[in-house]
């Protein structure tokens, strides 16, 4: 699995970084949110607990997926804004 950041945008109002990414997984199934969270955290050098993967949409028959994630500055902001199932 290889995660490539396609676009980054700073959202000062919500105190977070918004990231659009592409995941290449040619011989495997679509990666889980947890594995993408870990890959993004290591690539962007942030705490994995501050990364919220909103969605991952696989491309049929291609072995790649596109997704959207949000990286918060602290956990309190993430808990106040995010839905419960995406922040785990």
ABEGO torsion letter per residue (X at the ends): XBBBBABBBBBAAAGBBBBBBBBBBAABBBBBAAAAAAAAAAAAGBBAAABBBABBBBBBGAGBBBBBBBBBABAAAAAAABBAAAAX
